[in-house]
Amino acid sequence: MNWGWKIAVVYSAFVVGMLSMVVTASRQNNDLVSEDYYARELAYQDRIDARANSQRLQEPMQFEWLSDCKQLQLLFPEGASLNSGTLHLYRPSDASQDRVFALQGSLDSLTTVDLSQLSAGFWRVQLDWEAGGSAYFNETTLVAP
C-alpha cells in the first residue's frame, strides 16, 4: 500500500468520524432550564433580594426529606406569618419531569408536600415564599431513592 492509499484511508476515517459525531450531537436532548429564561433573568434581582432576606432570618427555613413515605417537610421559622409560596422541583436531566406546587391557604411552620410520584434521581428544590410582606427564596438539592 503506497502513501496515496494511506492518505485516502486517513481522510476517509476522519470524514466518517466527523459524520458520526454530528449525528450523535444532533440526537442529544437540549432542554432549557425554563422556556421563559430571558424574562426570569430580567427579574433576577428580586431573587437575589429574596435570598438575602432568607439569609437574614434568625431561624433559617429548613427542608427535611422523609424517605420512608416520600414526603418533603418544609420547616418555616416560628412566628412567620406565611402568605403563599411556590415549590419548584427541577430535574436537570429531564425538563419534562419538572414539578411545581403552589402553597396557599393557611400555611403553618410545618408544611408537608407529598412527592410519592417523584422518580428516583437528582432534583433541585427551589422554594419562593412570602411572609409578612417580604419575599424569601431557599434552594437545596435532593436525591430521591
C-alpha positions in Angstrom: 0.0 0.0 0.0 1.6 3.3 -1.1 1.3 6.7 0.5 -1.7 7.7 -1.7 -3.8 4.9 -0.3 -2.8 5.7 3.3 -3.9 9.4 2.9 -7.2 8.3 1.4 -7.8 5.9 4.4 -6.9 8.5 6.9 -9.1 11.1 5.2 -12.0 8.7 5.0 -11.7 7.7 8.6 -11.7 11.4 9.5 -14.8 12.0 7.5 -16.6 9.0 9.0 -15.6 10.1 12.5 -16.9 13.7 11.9 -20.2 12.4 10.5 -20.7 10.1 13.4 -20.0 13.0 15.8 -22.5 15.2 14.0 -25.2 12.5 14.1 -24.6 11.8 17.8 -24.7 15.6 18.7 -27.9 16.1 16.8 -29.6 13.3 18.7 -28.8 14.9 22.1 -31.7 16.4 24.1 -31.1 20.1 24.8 -33.6 21.1 27.4 -33.6 24.7 28.6 -33.8 25.4 32.3 -37.1 27.3 31.5 -38.8 28.4 28.4 -39.0 32.0 29.7 -35.4 32.3 30.8 -35.0 35.8 29.4 -37.9 37.2 31.4 -36.6 35.4 34.5 -33.2 36.9 34.0 -34.6 40.4 34.0 -36.3 39.7 37.4 -33.2 38.0 38.9 -32.5 41.0 41.2 -35.8 40.1 43.0 -34.4 36.6 43.5 -31.2 38.0 44.9 -33.1 40.2 47.4 -35.3 37.2 48.4 -32.3 35.0 49.0 -30.7 37.8 51.1 -33.9 38.1 53.2 -33.7 34.3 53.8 -30.1 34.6 55.0 -31.0 37.4 57.4 -33.6 35.2 59.2 -32.6 34.4 62.8 -34.0 30.9 62.4 -33.4 29.6 58.8 -36.0 27.8 56.7 -35.2 24.0 56.5 -36.0 21.2 54.2 -36.4 17.6 55.5 -36.8 14.6 53.2 -38.8 11.7 54.7 -37.6 8.8 52.6 -39.9 6.2 54.1 -43.1 8.0 52.9 -41.5 10.1 50.1 -42.6 13.4 51.6 -40.8 16.7 51.8 -41.3 18.7 55.0 -40.8 22.4 54.9 -39.9 23.8 58.3 -40.5 27.5 58.3 -39.3 29.9 61.0 -41.5 30.1 64.1 -43.8 33.0 64.2 -43.6 33.7 60.4 -47.0 34.8 59.1 -46.9 32.8 55.8 -48.9 34.1 53.0 -48.1 32.0 50.0 -45.3 30.0 48.4 -44.2 28.1 45.3 -42.2 24.9 45.4 -40.4 24.1 42.2 -38.8 20.7 41.7 -36.3 21.0 38.8 -34.9 17.8 37.2 -31.6 18.8 35.4 -31.5 15.6 33.3 -35.1 15.8 32.0 -37.2 19.0 31.9 -40.4 17.1 31.3 -40.3 15.8 34.9 -40.2 19.2 36.5 -42.9 19.8 39.0 -44.4 23.0 40.5 -46.5 23.0 43.7 -48.5 26.1 44.9 -48.5 26.5 48.6 -51.5 28.6 49.5 -54.1 29.0 52.3 -53.2 28.7 55.9 -49.6 27.7 56.0 -48.1 26.9 59.3 -44.5 26.4 60.3 -44.5 22.8 59.2 -45.8 22.0 55.8 -45.6 18.6 54.2 -45.6 18.0 50.4 -46.3 14.5 49.1 -43.7 13.5 46.5 -44.6 9.9 46.1 -44.9 10.2 42.3 -41.3 11.6 42.1 -38.9 9.4 40.1 -35.6 8.4 41.6 -32.6 10.6 41.0 -31.2 14.1 41.5 -33.6 17.0 42.0 -33.0 20.7 42.6 -35.6 22.1 45.1 -36.4 25.8 44.9 -38.9 27.5 47.3 -40.2 31.0 46.8 -42.3 32.1 49.8 -43.8 35.3 51.2 -44.2 36.2 54.9 -45.0 39.4 56.5 -44.9 41.4 53.2 -41.3 40.2 52.4 -40.2 37.7 49.7 -37.9 34.8 50.6 -36.1 32.2 48.5 -34.5 29.0 49.6 -32.8 26.3 47.5 -31.5 22.8 48.1 -30.8 19.6 46.3 -32.5 16.3 46.8 -31.6 12.7 45.8 -34.7 10.6 45.7 -34.1 6.9 46.1 
